[in-house]
Amino acid sequence: MSPLEQFLADVIALEGPLRIDRYMSLCLGHPRHGYYITRDPLGDKGDFITAPEVSQVFGEQIGVWAVGVWSAMGQPQAFNLVELGPGRGTLMADVLRTVRKVAPAFAVAASVHLVETSPVLRQKQREAVGEAATWHDRLENVPEGPMILIANEFFDAIPIRQFERRAGVWRERVVGLADGRLSLGVGGIVPGTMGKDGDVLEFAPARDEIAREIGSRLAAHAGAALIIDYGHLHTAAGDTLQAMREHRFVPVTETPGEADLTSHADFEKLAHALTEAGAVVQPGMTQRDFLLAMGLEQRFAQLQGKADAATRATLSRQMARLADEAQMGNLFKLLCATAPGMSTPYPFG
Ligand code: SAH
């Protein structure tokens, strides 16, 4: 047993089975043994890869998008450029490089705030973005003010609860012990009659809370938020909890703290929380539609123009990975929320 598995087994022996959100938060964020606390999980040699790690073009296009938002905000001379869960800092580095080129005044006006709990990734971010950024554990600690906020594959890592219906009754899914090993099970009956047997419903109070915090900031100051994640635009039943290790799915209780634990973002619920807090939310769109509208093909063609044959082939593969329907293009969605009264940022609305 790993030290984290032993710790979890001890907690379960003392307190009983753990809710999925508690299990997720301990696996990912345990102060000594948590997955994100102990490693940089990104890249070919890690456990998973994200869009900014696939190609610089992803961050470039978010940078161009952000400049459009800044114009719609009236080009404030000071605003917060916030990123939630910046990973290796690649996306923010690509955004900053792009805006310095296309809108130097944006780059001067922006104060960069990175919300990150992992010390290992904070160090990577420092190397990528430079000392000029400020780091925070939580969005609540970022100073209030006009804001452009970006979150790519952040919400999927925030814990969820799961409920499942069997034999006509709902129970909460939990992680308990079976023969001394961690094992998925269910707790006592909870009230509820909707749905049908076999349904699994997911709730993410922690995600809703962060979305409400974003929404209330947008209600008070000019700005916009761009949330990018894999998931569904409309709430639906289904078990989307998954563990990934070395680019493969593994059982969620097999190697706690050694695998990335995520679940699909429910964009309808995020939109609801943002709206409730006072922001204006545009209909979501797929990553494919967003990137094509932002000029993905033109930018790749430009890069290919100067490249040798091998690089051209690599670039084609990267573009396909970001935007093809069968790859990240359709699974990943974008949600844009703005301050009330602001014009809708292209290409939303
Ligand atoms: N956005 C990056 C990384 C995605 S991985 C990219 O696209 O490559 C998820 C990121 O969220 C990591 O940086 C992880 O350390 C961070 N993270 C996870 N849980 C967090 C939390 N509760 N608060 C802040 N950051 C968190």
Residues whose N, C-alpha, C, O or C-beta is under 5 A from the ligand:
A	BS01	SAH	Y36 T50 P52 L84 G85 P86 G87 V115 E116 T117 S118 L121 D137 N152 E153 F154 A157
